[in-house]
Amino acid sequence: MTHSPKWVPVFLLAIAFLTSGCNPPGKPTPPENPPRPEELKDFAALYASNCAACHGKDGTLGPAPPLNDPLFLRIVPDAELIRVITEGRAGTPMAPFDHSKGGPLTSAQVKILAEGLKTKWGKPGVMTDVPGYTLAPGGNVEDGQMMFAMACASCHGDKGQGGKSGEQRVGAINDASYLALSSNQALRRYIITGRPDLGMPSYNEKTNRPHNFKTLTAQDVADLTSLLDSWRSPATK
């Protein structure tokens, strides 16, 4: 009678481990390979890694304009939102994000961000009385001065030098550094949407405004934008 060598069971056990795909006892299962950066399709992850540092974790209270603003997301055209994320804003800290412009994201990821902003923080519907988002020519500085006195001076000071709203200090907008970092399009956006994260009223809110204040028209917004632009230093025009 012949006997199998004692090493045969051990050999067979090793073969079983290798062919079964299991790890030997005591060895942890290796983690799954993380997705490549260009494969990331989740809005929350894309926003956290590309937008939150400037626009705030929840879309507010960052150094850049708030994105968690339903009025802004309602009036900004889809194509414009994609364009700004793709190309950035020249003359401001907003850099391009699309690969084609030297950024870190694919065009598909840019679209996910743009659509995700409106899905997460926007509100559906159409507003008929709101001035258009896109920068428009035809503003008048003198008319802008009169409108500033009515709509803005109570908080920002009569010459934009800053002031107070209740107990809250309101920063200067007639400031070379601030204006150098803010495009006319951004200024127009603030005049329309306000800064809800900072308590600044929108184009049709009466908070901290005279009792006879009326909703800003498209022409009022253009005039105010021209006034703020006139405060820029020649080097930033």
C-alpha positions as CSV (number, residue, x, y, z in Angstrom):
1,M,0.0,0.0,0.0
2,T,1.4,3.4,-1.0
3,H,0.9,6.6,1.0
4,S,0.7,10.2,-0.3
5,P,3.5,12.4,0.9
6,K,2.5,14.5,3.9
7,W,3.1,17.7,1.9
8,V,0.3,17.0,-0.6
9,P,-2.6,18.4,1.5
10,V,-0.6,21.6,2.2
11,F,0.1,21.9,-1.5
12,L,-3.5,21.4,-2.4
13,L,-4.6,24.0,0.2
14,A,-2.3,26.6,-1.3
15,I,-3.6,25.9,-4.8
16,A,-7.1,26.4,-3.4
17,F,-6.3,29.8,-2.0
18,L,-4.7,30.9,-5.3
19,T,-7.6,29.7,-7.5
20,S,-10.4,30.8,-5.2
21,G,-9.5,34.5,-5.3
22,C,-9.6,34.7,-1.5
23,N,-6.9,36.2,0.7
24,P,-5.0,34.1,3.2
25,P,-6.3,34.2,6.8
26,G,-5.1,37.4,8.6
27,K,-4.5,39.4,5.4
28,P,-6.9,42.3,4.7
29,T,-8.8,42.5,1.5
30,P,-7.1,45.2,-0.6
31,P,-9.3,48.3,-1.2
32,E,-11.0,48.8,-4.5
33,N,-9.1,51.0,-6.8
34,P,-10.4,54.6,-6.5
35,P,-11.9,56.1,-9.7
36,R,-9.6,58.1,-11.9
37,P,-10.1,61.9,-11.6
38,E,-11.7,62.1,-15.0
39,E,-14.1,59.3,-14.1
40,L,-15.7,61.1,-11.2
41,K,-19.4,61.8,-11.9
42,D,-20.8,62.7,-8.5
43,F,-21.8,66.3,-8.1
44,A,-21.1,66.5,-4.4
45,A,-17.6,65.2,-4.8
46,L,-16.9,67.4,-7.7
47,Y,-18.2,70.5,-5.9
48,A,-16.2,69.7,-2.7
49,S,-12.9,69.3,-4.6
50,N,-13.3,72.1,-7.1
51,C,-15.7,74.8,-5.8
52,A,-16.1,74.7,-2.0
53,A,-12.8,76.3,-1.1
54,C,-13.9,79.6,-2.8
55,H,-17.7,79.4,-2.8
56,G,-18.2,77.8,0.6
57,K,-18.9,74.3,1.7
58,D,-22.7,74.8,1.4
59,G,-22.5,77.3,-1.4
60,T,-22.3,80.4,0.9
61,L,-19.9,82.4,3.0
62,G,-16.9,81.7,1.0
63,P,-14.5,84.4,-0.4
64,A,-16.2,84.1,-3.8
65,P,-19.9,84.8,-4.7
66,P,-22.5,82.5,-3.2
67,L,-23.8,79.7,-5.4
68,N,-26.5,78.6,-3.0
69,D,-28.8,81.4,-4.2
70,P,-32.1,80.4,-5.9
71,L,-32.6,83.8,-7.5
72,F,-29.1,83.7,-9.1
73,L,-29.6,80.2,-10.3
74,R,-33.0,81.1,-11.8
75,I,-31.8,84.0,-13.9
76,V,-28.4,82.8,-15.0
77,P,-28.7,81.0,-18.4
78,D,-27.6,77.4,-18.4
79,A,-25.1,78.1,-21.3
80,E,-23.6,81.0,-19.3
81,L,-23.1,78.9,-16.2
82,I,-21.3,76.2,-18.3
83,R,-19.2,78.9,-20.0
84,V,-18.0,80.5,-16.8
85,I,-17.1,77.1,-15.3
86,T,-15.4,76.2,-18.5
87,E,-13.5,79.4,-19.2
88,G,-13.4,81.1,-15.8
89,R,-13.7,84.9,-15.5
90,A,-10.8,87.0,-16.9
91,G,-9.5,89.5,-14.5
92,T,-10.9,87.7,-11.4
93,P,-9.6,84.8,-9.3
94,M,-12.2,82.5,-11.1
95,A,-9.9,80.1,-13.1
96,P,-11.0,78.0,-16.1
97,F,-11.9,74.4,-15.1
98,D,-12.3,72.6,-18.5
99,H,-9.4,70.5,-19.8
100,S,-9.5,72.4,-23.1
101,K,-8.7,75.7,-21.1
102,G,-6.0,74.1,-18.9
103,G,-8.4,73.1,-16.1
104,P,-8.7,69.9,-14.2
105,L,-12.2,68.7,-15.4
106,T,-13.6,67.1,-18.5
107,S,-16.5,68.8,-20.4
108,A,-18.8,66.2,-19.0
109,Q,-17.8,67.0,-15.4
110,V,-18.3,70.7,-16.1
111,K,-21.8,70.0,-17.2
112,I,-22.5,67.9,-14.1
113,L,-21.4,70.8,-11.9
114,A,-23.5,73.3,-13.8
115,E,-26.6,71.1,-13.8
116,G,-26.0,70.0,-10.2
117,L,-26.0,73.6,-8.9
118,K,-29.4,74.3,-10.3
119,T,-30.8,70.9,-9.1
120,K,-29.4,71.2,-5.6
121,W,-30.0,74.9,-4.8
122,G,-32.2,76.3,-7.6
123,K,-36.0,76.6,-7.5
124,P,-38.0,76.0,-10.7
125,G,-40.2,78.7,-12.2
126,V,-40.0,81.8,-14.3
127,M,-39.8,85.3,-12.9
128,T,-41.2,88.0,-15.2
129,D,-40.2,91.2,-13.4
130,V,-36.5,90.4,-12.7
131,P,-33.9,92.3,-14.8
132,G,-31.9,90.0,-17.1
133,Y,-28.7,88.5,-15.8
134,T,-26.5,89.3,-18.8
135,L,-24.5,92.5,-18.7
136,A,-26.2,95.2,-20.8
137,P,-24.9,98.5,-22.2
138,G,-26.7,101.8,-21.9
139,G,-26.2,102.7,-18.2
140,N,-26.1,106.3,-17.1
141,V,-23.7,107.3,-14.3
142,E,-25.7,110.4,-13.1
143,D,-29.0,108.4,-13.0
144,G,-27.0,105.7,-11.2
145,Q,-26.0,108.2,-8.5
146,M,-29.6,109.1,-7.8
147,M,-30.6,105.4,-7.7
148,F,-27.6,104.6,-5.4
149,A,-28.9,107.3,-3.0
150,M,-32.3,105.6,-3.0
151,A,-31.4,101.9,-3.0
152,C,-27.9,101.5,-1.6
153,A,-26.6,104.4,0.4
154,S,-28.4,103.6,3.6
155,C,-26.1,100.6,4.1
156,H,-23.0,101.3,1.9
157,G,-22.7,105.0,2.6
158,D,-23.5,108.0,0.3
159,K,-20.3,107.5,-1.7
160,G,-19.9,103.7,-1.3
161,Q,-17.4,104.1,1.5
162,G,-19.1,101.6,3.7
163,G,-21.5,101.9,6.6
164,K,-23.8,99.9,8.9
165,S,-27.0,97.9,8.6
166,G,-28.3,97.7,12.1
167,E,-25.3,96.4,14.2
168,Q,-23.7,94.8,11.1
169,R,-20.8,96.6,9.5
170,V,-21.2,96.9,5.7
171,G,-18.0,97.0,3.7
172,A,-17.0,99.6,1.2
173,I,-17.8,99.1,-2.5
174,N,-16.0,102.2,-3.6
175,D,-12.8,100.4,-3.1
176,A,-10.1,99.9,-5.6
177,S,-9.1,96.4,-4.5
178,Y,-12.7,95.2,-4.3
179,L,-13.6,96.6,-7.7
180,A,-10.4,95.2,-9.3
181,L,-11.6,91.7,-8.3
182,S,-15.2,92.2,-9.4
183,S,-16.2,92.2,-13.0
184,N,-19.1,94.4,-14.2
185,Q,-21.1,91.2,-14.7
186,A,-20.5,90.3,-11.1
187,L,-21.5,93.8,-9.9
188,R,-24.7,93.5,-12.0
189,R,-25.4,90.1,-10.5
190,Y,-25.1,91.5,-6.9
191,I,-27.4,94.5,-7.7
192,I,-30.1,92.0,-8.9
193,T,-29.7,89.1,-6.4
194,G,-28.2,90.9,-3.4
195,R,-26.1,88.9,-1.1
196,P,-28.6,86.8,0.9
197,D,-25.7,85.2,2.8
198,L,-24.7,88.7,4.0
199,G,-28.1,90.2,4.4
200,M,-27.9,92.4,1.3
201,P,-31.4,92.8,-0.2
202,S,-32.1,91.9,-3.8
203,Y,-33.5,94.2,-6.6
204,N,-37.0,94.0,-5.2
205,E,-36.6,93.8,-1.4
206,K,-37.3,96.8,0.8
207,T,-35.1,95.7,3.8
208,N,-33.1,98.7,5.1
209,R,-34.4,100.9,2.2
210,P,-36.6,104.0,2.3
211,H,-40.4,103.4,2.5
212,N,-40.8,104.8,-1.0
213,F,-38.3,102.4,-2.6
214,K,-39.6,100.7,-5.7
215,T,-38.3,97.5,-7.4
216,L,-35.2,98.2,-9.5
217,T,-35.9,98.1,-13.2
218,A,-33.5,96.8,-15.9
219,Q,-32.5,100.4,-16.6
220,D,-31.9,101.1,-12.9
221,V,-29.6,98.0,-12.7
222,A,-27.7,99.2,-15.8
223,D,-27.3,102.7,-14.3
224,L,-26.0,101.4,-11.0
225,T,-23.6,99.1,-12.7
226,S,-22.2,102.1,-14.7
227,L,-21.8,104.1,-11.5
228,L,-19.8,101.4,-9.8
229,D,-17.7,101.0,-12.9
230,S,-17.0,104.7,-12.9
231,W,-15.4,104.3,-9.4
232,R,-12.7,101.9,-10.8
233,S,-9.2,103.1,-11.0
234,P,-8.0,103.7,-14.6
235,A,-5.7,100.7,-14.3
236,T,-8.6,98.3,-13.9
237,K,-10.8,99.6,-16.6
